[in-house]
């Protein structure tokens, strides 16, 4: 069984559109690699698959977190959001939304928990998650995520 952590960071205008029409998230994660996800939508076309989309193994990092049932609150927020759900089903529950300010808190919290050090090379999934949230905060972007 495979489960993936899906994260995307989007500018504020696109975030508002996604909140109003959560199905727009589907256009950011095309199922068919040959089919362009953006169509004629300039906001969606501006999302860079390498910088703005994050798709990694969820089970590996979840196992690490579960070793401490009441620990790692910041990694739990990174994986599951801060409580705001969006009506879009990734497969294992609804999508979540994290504001740029919350992304900054999560990135700082991940550093405090020892998951990553700001500025370090991303050698593990936890490093990449921390760097992704830091980038979202620095760029003033909203993160939408879920488990598929």
Buried (B, 14 or more C-beta within 10 A) or exposed (E): EEBBBBBBBBBEEBBEBBBEEBEBBEBBBEEEEEEEBBEEBEBBEEBEEEEBBBEBEBEEBBEBBEEEEEEBEBBBBBBBBBEBBBEBEBEEEBBBBBBBEBBBBBBBBBBEBEBBEEEEEEEBBBBBBBBBBBBBBEBBBBBBBBBB
